[in-house]
């Protein structure tokens, strides 16, 4: 649900944030010499050309997908207003990325990619699913599907290999040994450097309390758990007895090269952060300012300067237009609105960027991304293939308890696209045609037609899911897939990949998910301007070893096997 307490203070914040100008900075000019990197691990490299792009239209083309996430009953109530997530990955190894959409009242949906943006639907009969990731949980080389749930722990749909026809995998529903605590959000990665996938989960206690009542009140609660992989099972460690988690990130805020844990909490609950101290997890205050009700977390190198910024999405009207504010005001006026003095939480999107002293500063207003509406999944991706990460945010809200004064109890808002103008500054890009008003929740990006551009999939609430086909003009790309079959982290989650070009170094990392309840593909996408020279690619594997690949060609898929 993510309703703010004290939302009336939002209006003054909007006036300040939305009136700040955003200066445009041109992309880096000139040729940048490639760095010298010592390659320590040999790899096998194969390539495949990307498909010829269709006629460019300089905008995205929407397509309806055969899945609708619906709430239970006739009206949407708290906390079903939260909706559900989406994940993208190549489940059957045919080179086409497939889609899995979670659901509230009804089965989840698996959409097998048949090519040319055609899909075959398969139902996964799991109940009240929320987050979804596609990862190789058991390290057998086959990608599995994992869901979180409203009141239960995670469920694993294990990839059991090809069906009788040998065309599609069979998935068998299982539980994970010793992974028992209720989980609303999850993140997978080789967190302890042992070569297999560990798991971090967080609960959404407000919903658990509503759904379970006294059962939850008199239980030991839920909270944040770190599950270290050990053999075929997991060793649980409870990091916090309480959480209102809507997002989780394995993000290195401590700067030691190891993944730390960031939990984005709803309501007045401060976000939670833990860093490594030897083999132990230690709670840290990582940021001097955070979002008030964090609903989404994503990170990326937005200025190509080597530091990954962390974005936390919150709720703040994206316009001071009288019609926009009129839809918000009755809801805001009905709630307490005084913030404690010196409260580090602010009611807007927060963009954490390190300053020259290594401290994080909130640059959301200065960079033009502080206000995007009642925001859910927010993710970075180079949508226009110019070498800089853009931002897309899906939003809207449906809740009888909050918006009974609006038709269908719905705050109708346009999704927001932000174009990176260079060096990490953003302007809105309405001409891209991404302003859907279908009440988006989960969202993820991937190249679904193998043409070298990022497409977008949105799991809406009470409306059919959508695929936005990228038909922007200009630029080129390189796509990279890593394989590490000798380890139990077969897709090298946590790897850092740097593409060295004449316009600078572009950085990506392999992760299980980001944004709101949504899974990320293991195929990395690098965009760059036409005419840019590609020097080399550096892979920093999760165990710290490095590989160097040269002889790169634009508009190519690169398969790197260690």
C-alpha positions as CSV (number, residue, x, y, z in Angstrom):
1,X,0.0,0.0,0.0
2,X,2.8,2.4,1.0
3,X,0.6,5.3,2.2
4,X,2.6,8.1,3.8
5,X,2.0,9.1,7.3
6,X,2.4,12.9,7.5
7,X,1.7,13.4,3.7
8,X,0.6,17.0,3.9
9,X,4.2,18.0,4.2
10,X,4.6,16.7,0.7
11,X,3.1,19.8,-0.9
12,X,5.8,22.1,0.2
13,X,8.4,19.5,-0.8
14,X,6.8,19.4,-4.3
15,X,6.9,23.1,-4.7
16,X,10.6,23.1,-3.8
17,X,11.6,20.1,-5.9
18,X,9.6,20.7,-9.0
19,X,10.7,24.3,-9.4
20,X,14.4,23.3,-9.5
21,X,15.8,23.5,-13.0
22,X,17.9,20.8,-14.6
23,X,20.7,22.0,-16.7
24,X,21.7,19.8,-19.7
25,X,25.3,18.6,-20.0
26,X,26.5,17.2,-23.2
27,X,28.0,13.7,-23.3
28,X,31.8,13.3,-22.9
29,X,33.6,14.3,-26.1
30,X,36.9,13.1,-27.5
31,X,38.7,9.7,-27.3
32,X,39.3,8.1,-24.0
33,X,42.3,5.7,-23.9
34,X,41.4,2.2,-22.6
35,X,42.9,1.2,-19.2
36,X,45.4,-1.5,-18.8
37,X,43.9,-4.5,-17.0
38,X,45.7,-7.6,-15.9
39,X,43.7,-10.6,-17.0
40,X,44.0,-13.5,-14.6
41,X,41.3,-16.0,-15.7
42,X,41.0,-17.4,-19.2
43,X,37.6,-17.6,-20.8
44,X,35.9,-18.9,-23.9
45,X,34.2,-16.3,-26.0
46,X,31.6,-16.8,-28.7
47,X,29.6,-14.1,-30.5
48,X,26.3,-13.8,-32.4
49,X,25.0,-10.8,-34.3
50,X,22.0,-9.0,-33.1
51,X,18.9,-8.8,-35.3
52,X,18.4,-5.8,-37.6
53,X,16.3,-3.3,-35.8
54,X,12.8,-2.6,-37.1
55,X,11.9,0.8,-38.6
56,X,12.6,3.4,-35.9
57,X,9.7,5.5,-34.8
58,X,11.5,7.4,-32.0
59,X,9.1,6.1,-29.4
60,X,8.1,2.9,-27.7
61,X,5.2,0.8,-29.1
62,X,2.8,-0.7,-26.4
63,X,1.7,-4.4,-26.6
64,X,-0.8,-6.1,-24.4
65,X,0.3,-9.3,-22.7
66,X,-2.1,-12.2,-21.7
67,X,-1.9,-11.7,-18.0
68,X,-3.8,-9.5,-15.5
69,X,-2.9,-9.2,-11.8
70,X,-6.1,-9.0,-9.9
71,X,-6.9,-8.3,-6.3
72,X,-9.3,-10.5,-4.3
73,X,-12.9,-9.3,-4.4
74,X,-14.7,-6.5,-6.2
75,X,-12.6,-3.6,-4.6
76,X,-8.9,-3.2,-4.1
77,X,-8.1,-2.9,-0.4
78,X,-5.0,-2.5,1.6
79,X,-2.5,-4.1,1.0
80,X,-3.4,-5.8,-2.2
81,X,-3.0,-2.3,-3.7
82,X,0.7,-3.2,-3.8
83,X,0.3,-5.5,-6.8
84,X,3.0,-7.9,-7.9
85,X,6.3,-8.2,-9.8
86,X,7.8,-9.5,-13.0
87,X,11.0,-11.2,-14.0
88,X,12.8,-11.7,-17.3
89,X,15.4,-14.3,-18.3
90,X,16.1,-17.0,-20.9
91,X,14.5,-20.1,-19.2
92,X,15.0,-22.7,-22.0
93,X,18.4,-21.5,-23.4
94,X,17.0,-20.7,-26.9
95,X,18.4,-17.2,-27.0
96,X,15.0,-15.6,-26.4
97,X,14.2,-14.1,-23.0
98,X,11.1,-15.3,-21.3
99,X,8.7,-13.5,-18.9
100,X,7.2,-14.5,-15.6
101,X,4.5,-12.4,-14.0
102,X,3.4,-12.8,-10.4
103,X,-0.3,-12.5,-9.4
104,X,-2.5,-11.9,-6.3
105,X,-5.8,-13.6,-7.0
106,X,-5.0,-16.2,-9.6
107,X,-2.0,-18.2,-11.0
108,X,1.3,-16.7,-12.0
109,X,2.0,-16.6,-15.8
110,X,5.0,-17.8,-17.7
111,X,5.3,-16.3,-21.2
112,X,7.6,-18.4,-23.4
113,X,9.2,-16.1,-26.0
114,X,8.6,-17.4,-29.5
115,X,10.4,-14.6,-31.3
116,X,9.1,-11.4,-32.9
117,X,7.4,-10.5,-29.6
118,X,5.1,-13.5,-29.8
119,X,4.6,-15.5,-26.6
120,X,3.1,-18.8,-25.5
121,X,1.3,-18.7,-22.2
122,X,1.7,-21.2,-19.4
123,X,0.1,-20.9,-16.0
124,X,2.0,-21.6,-12.7
125,X,-0.5,-22.4,-10.0
126,X,1.1,-20.7,-7.1
127,X,-1.0,-18.6,-4.6
128,X,-0.8,-14.9,-3.8
129,X,2.6,-14.4,-5.3
130,X,4.4,-11.0,-4.9
131,X,8.1,-10.8,-5.9
132,X,9.6,-13.1,-8.6
133,X,13.2,-13.8,-9.5
134,X,14.7,-16.2,-12.1
135,X,18.0,-17.6,-10.9
136,X,19.8,-20.9,-10.8
137,X,19.2,-21.7,-7.1
138,X,20.8,-25.1,-7.0
139,X,23.7,-24.5,-9.3
140,X,22.8,-27.2,-11.8
141,X,23.0,-24.9,-14.8
142,X,19.2,-24.6,-15.3
143,X,17.3,-21.4,-14.3
144,X,14.7,-21.8,-11.7
145,X,11.7,-19.5,-10.7
146,X,11.3,-18.2,-7.2
147,X,8.3,-16.3,-5.7
148,X,7.6,-14.6,-2.5
149,X,4.1,-14.5,-1.0
150,X,1.8,-12.3,1.1
151,X,2.0,-14.4,4.2
152,X,4.4,-17.2,3.5
153,X,8.1,-17.9,2.8
154,X,9.5,-18.3,-0.7
155,X,8.4,-21.0,-3.1
156,X,10.8,-22.6,-5.6
157,X,9.7,-23.7,-9.0
158,X,12.7,-26.0,-9.8
159,X,13.7,-26.4,-13.4
160,X,13.6,-30.2,-13.8
161,X,14.8,-30.3,-17.4
162,X,13.1,-30.7,-20.7
163,X,9.6,-32.0,-21.0
164,X,8.7,-35.1,-23.1
165,X,8.9,-33.2,-26.3
166,X,12.3,-31.8,-25.3
167,X,11.2,-28.2,-26.1
168,X,10.4,-26.6,-22.8
169,X,11.6,-27.2,-19.2
170,X,9.3,-28.8,-16.6
171,X,9.0,-26.8,-13.4
172,X,8.3,-28.6,-10.1
173,X,7.1,-26.6,-7.1
174,X,9.2,-27.1,-4.0
175,X,10.2,-25.4,-0.7
176,X,13.7,-24.4,0.3
177,X,15.1,-26.3,3.4
178,X,15.3,-24.0,6.4
179,X,14.0,-21.0,4.5
180,X,10.9,-20.6,6.6
181,X,10.3,-17.0,7.6
182,X,7.6,-14.9,5.8
183,X,9.2,-13.1,2.9
184,X,7.9,-10.2,0.8
185,X,11.2,-9.1,-0.9
186,X,14.2,-11.2,-1.8
187,X,17.7,-10.9,-3.4
188,X,20.0,-13.6,-4.5
189,X,23.8,-13.4,-4.8
190,X,27.1,-14.9,-3.7
191,X,27.1,-12.7,-0.6
192,X,29.8,-14.6,1.3
193,X,32.1,-15.4,-1.6
194,X,31.6,-19.2,-1.2
195,X,30.7,-19.7,-4.9
196,X,27.0,-20.4,-4.5
197,X,23.9,-18.3,-4.2
198,X,22.8,-17.0,-0.8
199,X,19.5,-15.4,-0.1
200,X,18.3,-12.2,1.7
201,X,14.6,-11.7,2.5
202,X,12.5,-9.1,4.2
203,X,9.0,-9.2,5.5
204,X,6.2,-6.7,5.2
205,X,4.9,-6.7,8.7
206,X,1.9,-4.4,8.2
207,X,0.3,-6.8,5.8
208,X,1.2,-9.8,7.9
209,X,-0.5,-8.2,10.9
210,X,-3.6,-7.4,8.9
211,X,-3.8,-10.8,7.2
212,X,-2.8,-13.0,10.2
213,X,-4.2,-11.0,13.1
214,X,-3.4,-12.5,16.5
215,X,-1.5,-15.4,14.9
216,X,1.2,-12.8,13.9
217,X,0.8,-10.8,17.0
218,X,1.7,-13.7,19.3
219,X,4.3,-15.2,16.9
220,X,8.1,-14.5,16.9
221,X,7.5,-12.1,14.0
222,X,9.4,-12.1,10.7
223,X,11.9,-9.4,9.8
224,X,15.1,-9.5,7.7
225,X,17.0,-12.8,7.2
226,X,20.3,-13.7,5.6
227,X,20.4,-17.3,4.4
228,X,23.9,-18.6,3.7
229,X,24.0,-21.5,1.3
230,X,25.5,-24.6,2.9
231,X,25.5,-27.8,0.9
232,X,21.9,-28.4,-0.3
233,X,20.4,-26.2,2.3
234,X,20.7,-22.8,3.9
235,X,21.8,-21.5,7.3
236,X,19.4,-18.7,8.5
237,X,20.6,-15.6,10.3
238,X,18.0,-13.1,11.5
239,X,19.3,-9.6,11.1
240,X,16.2,-7.8,12.3
241,X,13.0,-8.9,14.0
242,X,10.9,-6.3,12.2
243,X,10.7,-4.8,8.8
244,X,8.2,-3.1,6.4
245,X,10.3,-4.2,3.4
246,X,9.1,-3.2,-0.1
247,X,12.6,-3.4,-1.7
248,X,16.0,-4.9,-1.1
249,X,19.4,-4.3,-2.8
250,X,22.7,-6.0,-2.6
251,X,24.6,-2.8,-3.0
252,X,28.2,-2.1,-1.9
253,X,27.7,1.1,0.1
254,X,30.7,0.5,2.3
255,X,33.1,0.5,-0.7
256,X,35.0,-2.7,0.2
257,X,34.1,-4.5,-3.0
258,X,31.7,-6.9,-1.3
259,X,27.8,-6.7,-1.5
260,X,26.1,-5.1,1.5
261,X,22.4,-5.3,2.3
262,X,20.0,-2.4,1.9
263,X,16.3,-2.9,3.0
264,X,13.9,-0.2,1.8
265,X,11.0,0.1,4.4
266,X,7.5,1.5,4.1
267,X,5.8,4.0,6.5
268,X,7.9,5.7,9.2
269,X,10.2,2.7,9.5
270,X,13.7,3.8,8.5
271,X,15.5,2.0,5.8
272,X,17.9,-0.7,7.2
273,X,21.5,-1.3,6.1
274,X,24.1,-4.0,7.0
275,X,27.8,-4.2,6.0
276,X,30.4,-7.0,6.3
277,X,32.7,-6.9,9.3
278,X,34.8,-10.0,8.8
279,X,32.3,-12.8,8.5
280,X,29.7,-11.0,10.5
281,X,26.9,-8.6,9.5
282,X,27.0,-5.2,11.3
283,X,24.1,-2.7,11.2
284,X,25.4,0.6,9.8
285,X,24.0,4.1,9.2
286,X,25.0,4.4,5.5
287,X,23.0,7.5,4.4
288,X,22.4,10.8,6.1
289,X,19.1,11.2,4.2
290,X,16.7,8.5,2.9
291,X,13.3,8.2,1.3
292,X,10.4,8.2,3.8
293,X,8.5,5.2,2.3
294,X,11.0,3.4,0.1
295,X,9.1,1.4,-2.5
296,X,11.9,0.6,-5.0
297,X,15.7,0.4,-5.1
298,X,18.0,0.3,-8.1
299,X,21.6,1.3,-8.7
300,X,23.7,2.2,-11.7
301,X,26.7,4.2,-12.9
302,X,24.6,7.1,-14.2
303,X,27.6,9.4,-15.1
304,X,30.1,6.8,-16.3
305,X,32.5,8.0,-13.6
306,X,33.0,4.7,-11.8
307,X,30.6,5.1,-8.9
308,X,27.2,3.4,-8.8
309,X,24.4,5.7,-7.6
310,X,21.5,4.2,-5.5
311,X,18.0,5.3,-6.3
312,X,15.2,4.9,-3.7
313,X,11.7,5.6,-5.1
314,X,9.0,7.2,-3.0
315,X,5.7,9.2,-3.5
316,X,5.7,12.8,-4.6
317,X,3.4,14.3,-7.3
318,X,5.3,14.7,-10.6
319,X,3.4,18.0,-11.4
320,X,2.0,21.1,-9.7
321,X,-0.9,21.1,-12.2
322,X,-4.1,21.8,-10.3
323,X,-5.7,18.6,-11.6
324,X,-2.8,16.5,-10.3
325,X,-2.6,18.1,-6.9
326,X,-6.5,18.0,-6.5
327,X,-6.3,14.2,-6.7
328,X,-3.7,14.0,-3.9
329,X,-5.0,16.7,-1.5
330,X,-8.0,15.0,0.1
331,X,-5.9,11.9,0.9
332,X,-3.0,13.9,2.2
333,X,-5.3,16.2,4.4
334,X,-6.8,13.1,6.1
335,X,-3.4,12.0,7.6
336,X,-1.0,13.3,10.2
337,X,1.5,15.5,8.6
338,X,4.2,16.7,11.0
339,X,7.7,15.4,10.6
340,X,9.9,15.1,13.6
341,X,12.7,17.7,13.8
342,X,15.9,16.5,12.1
343,X,14.1,13.5,10.6
344,X,16.5,12.1,7.9
345,X,13.6,10.8,5.9
346,X,12.2,12.9,3.0
347,X,9.0,12.3,1.0
348,X,10.5,12.1,-2.4
349,X,12.8,10.0,-4.6
350,X,16.3,9.9,-3.2
351,X,19.4,9.5,-5.4
352,X,22.5,8.6,-3.3
353,X,25.8,9.8,-4.9
354,X,29.2,9.8,-3.1
355,X,30.9,13.2,-2.8
356,X,34.6,13.8,-3.0
357,X,35.0,12.7,0.7
358,X,33.3,9.4,0.1
359,X,30.0,10.4,1.8
360,X,26.6,9.9,0.3
361,X,24.6,13.0,-0.7
362,X,21.0,13.1,-1.9
363,X,21.1,14.4,-5.4
364,X,17.5,13.6,-6.4
365,X,16.4,17.3,-6.8
366,X,19.6,18.4,-8.4
367,X,19.6,15.6,-10.9
368,X,15.9,16.0,-11.8
369,X,14.5,12.7,-10.5
370,X,13.0,13.6,-7.1
371,X,9.3,13.5,-8.1
372,X,7.7,10.8,-10.3
373,X,4.3,10.3,-8.7
374,X,3.0,7.4,-6.5
375,X,6.0,5.4,-7.6
376,X,6.6,1.7,-7.6
377,X,9.2,0.0,-9.7
378,X,11.9,2.4,-10.8
379,X,14.9,1.1,-12.9
380,X,17.9,2.4,-14.8
381,X,18.6,1.3,-18.4
382,X,20.1,2.9,-21.5
383,X,16.9,3.1,-23.4
384,X,18.1,5.3,-26.2
385,X,21.6,3.7,-26.7
386,X,23.6,6.9,-26.1
387,X,25.9,5.5,-23.5
388,X,24.1,6.9,-20.4
389,X,21.6,5.2,-18.2
390,X,18.1,6.5,-18.4
391,X,15.3,6.0,-15.8
392,X,11.8,4.6,-16.0
393,X,9.3,4.7,-13.2
394,X,5.8,3.1,-13.1
395,X,3.2,4.5,-10.8
396,X,-0.5,4.9,-9.8
397,X,-2.5,3.7,-6.8
398,X,-5.8,1.9,-6.2
399,X,-7.1,1.6,-2.6
400,X,-10.7,2.0,-1.3
401,X,-9.4,3.2,2.0
402,X,-7.3,6.0,0.6
403,X,-9.0,7.1,-2.6
404,X,-12.7,6.5,-2.1
405,X,-13.4,10.0,-3.4
406,X,-11.9,9.1,-6.9
407,X,-13.6,7.0,-9.6
408,X,-12.9,3.3,-9.0
409,X,-10.9,4.3,-5.9
410,X,-7.9,5.0,-8.2
411,X,-5.3,7.7,-8.3
412,X,-4.6,7.6,-12.1
413,X,-1.1,8.8,-13.0
414,X,1.2,8.5,-16.0
415,X,4.3,6.4,-15.8
416,X,7.4,8.6,-16.1
417,X,10.4,8.3,-18.4
418,X,13.6,10.3,-17.6
419,X,16.3,10.7,-20.3
420,X,19.9,11.1,-19.1
421,X,21.2,14.2,-20.8
422,X,24.8,13.3,-19.8
423,X,26.9,13.1,-16.6
424,X,23.9,11.8,-14.6
425,X,21.3,14.6,-15.1
426,X,17.8,13.8,-16.2
427,X,14.9,15.4,-18.0
428,X,11.4,14.0,-18.6
429,X,10.9,12.3,-22.0
430,X,7.2,12.2,-22.7
431,X,7.8,11.9,-26.4
432,X,9.0,8.3,-25.8
433,X,5.4,7.1,-25.4
434,X,5.9,5.5,-22.0
435,X,3.3,7.4,-20.2
436,X,0.9,4.5,-19.6
437,X,-1.9,5.1,-17.0
438,X,-2.6,1.4,-16.3
439,X,-1.5,1.5,-12.7
440,X,1.9,-0.2,-13.0
441,X,3.6,-2.1,-10.1
442,X,6.3,-4.5,-11.1
443,X,8.6,-3.6,-14.0
444,X,11.7,-4.9,-15.7
445,X,13.8,-4.2,-18.8
446,X,15.4,-6.6,-21.3
447,X,16.0,-7.0,-25.1
448,X,13.0,-9.2,-25.9
449,X,13.4,-9.2,-29.7
450,X,17.2,-9.4,-29.9
451,X,17.5,-6.1,-31.8
452,X,20.0,-4.5,-29.4
453,X,17.5,-2.2,-27.6
454,X,15.9,-2.5,-24.2
455,X,12.2,-3.3,-24.1
456,X,10.1,-2.9,-21.0
457,X,7.5,-5.2,-19.3
458,X,5.1,-3.8,-16.7
459,X,2.9,-5.9,-14.4
460,X,-0.1,-3.6,-13.9
461,X,-2.8,-4.0,-11.2
462,X,-6.4,-4.6,-12.4
463,X,-5.3,-4.1,-16.0
464,X,-3.5,-6.3,-18.5
465,X,0.3,-6.4,-18.4
466,X,2.1,-4.5,-21.0
467,X,5.2,-4.8,-23.1
468,X,6.7,-1.6,-24.5
469,X,8.7,-2.3,-27.7
470,X,11.7,0.0,-28.0
471,X,11.6,1.7,-31.4
472,X,13.8,4.7,-30.5
473,X,16.3,5.8,-33.2
474,X,20.0,5.9,-33.2
475,X,22.9,4.4,-31.2
476,X,24.2,0.9,-31.1
477,X,24.8,-1.8,-28.4
478,X,26.7,-4.8,-27.1
479,X,25.0,-7.5,-25.0
480,X,26.9,-9.7,-22.7
481,X,26.1,-13.0,-21.0
482,X,28.4,-14.7,-18.5
483,X,28.5,-18.4,-17.7
484,X,30.5,-20.0,-14.8
485,X,29.5,-23.7,-15.0
486,X,32.3,-24.8,-12.7
487,X,30.7,-22.9,-9.8
488,X,27.3,-23.1,-8.2
489,X,26.8,-19.5,-9.2
490,X,26.4,-20.5,-12.8
491,X,25.3,-17.0,-14.1
492,X,28.0,-15.2,-12.1
493,X,25.6,-13.1,-10.1
494,X,27.6,-10.2,-8.5
495,X,30.0,-9.9,-11.4
496,X,31.0,-6.4,-12.5
497,X,31.5,-5.8,-16.2
498,X,33.2,-2.8,-17.7
499,X,33.0,-1.8,-21.4
500,X,35.9,0.4,-22.3
501,X,35.0,2.7,-25.2
502,X,36.2,6.0,-26.8
503,X,33.4,7.8,-24.9
504,X,34.5,6.4,-21.5
505,X,34.0,3.3,-19.5
506,X,30.4,1.9,-19.1
507,X,29.7,-0.4,-16.1
508,X,27.1,-3.0,-15.4
509,X,26.6,-5.8,-12.9
510,X,24.8,-9.1,-12.9
511,X,22.0,-9.2,-10.2
512,X,18.9,-11.2,-9.5
513,X,16.5,-8.3,-9.2
514,X,16.0,-4.6,-8.4
515,X,13.2,-2.0,-8.5
516,X,10.0,-3.2,-6.9
517,X,9.4,-7.0,-6.5
518,X,11.0,-7.6,-10.0
519,X,13.7,-9.8,-11.4
520,X,16.5,-8.7,-13.7
521,X,17.9,-10.6,-16.7
522,X,21.4,-12.1,-16.5
523,X,22.1,-10.6,-20.0
524,X,23.7,-7.2,-19.7
525,X,23.0,-4.4,-22.1
526,X,25.5,-1.7,-23.1
527,X,24.3,1.1,-25.3
528,X,26.7,3.6,-27.0
529,X,26.5,6.3,-29.7
530,X,27.0,5.3,-33.4
531,X,30.7,5.6,-34.2
532,X,32.0,5.0,-30.7
533,X,35.1,2.8,-30.7
534,X,35.0,-0.4,-28.5
535,X,38.3,-1.1,-26.9
536,X,37.9,-4.0,-24.5
537,X,35.6,-5.6,-21.9
538,X,36.7,-6.3,-18.3
539,X,34.9,-9.0,-16.3
540,X,35.4,-8.9,-12.5
541,X,34.0,-12.2,-11.4
542,X,32.3,-12.6,-8.0
543,X,35.4,-14.2,-6.5
544,X,37.5,-11.2,-7.5
545,X,39.3,-12.7,-10.5
546,X,39.4,-10.8,-13.7
547,X,39.1,-11.5,-17.4
548,X,39.9,-9.2,-20.3
549,X,38.2,-9.5,-23.7
550,X,39.1,-7.5,-26.8
551,X,38.3,-7.6,-30.5
552,X,34.7,-6.4,-29.8
553,X,32.2,-5.5,-32.5
554,X,29.1,-3.3,-32.2
555,X,25.6,-4.8,-32.4
556,X,26.7,-8.1,-31.1
557,X,25.8,-10.6,-28.4
558,X,28.9,-11.8,-26.5
559,X,28.9,-15.2,-24.6
560,X,31.7,-15.4,-22.1
561,X,32.3,-18.8,-20.3
562,X,34.8,-19.2,-17.5
